[in-house]
Amino acid sequence: MSDAVCAGAVLFAKDLARVARFYEGVLGMRRLHAAVGLVVLESPQMQLVIHGIPARIAAGIQISQPPERRSDTAIKLFFPVASLSEARAKAAALGGQLDAADKEFTARGFRACDGYDPEGNVLQLRERA
């Protein structure tokens, strides 16, 4: 990507490596930068900065298996994918979940489905309709 500033989001994670692998694998983003406590992923449209939660705080956070969906948050990120069905399989293999195909919906030129990452953060994936 060029040196131009692009849109992005910061996501805090208890298990930085696992959450980064999830977004890399499901979204096909490339790893731009990695340092202790931080991974920056990039696509042509945006950057996703995954920031590790400090150990003293993370120790008090319990992530169930499968993770409980954190649906009581004010933000839901959405991302483009080439195929919802392929993303569904990748999400499951990487510790998250995309809702079943019968929960997909179409709007404004895209087909979408909600799900969550390995820590229960809600997300929505969209493919062109």
Disulfide bonds with the S-S distance in Angstrom:
none
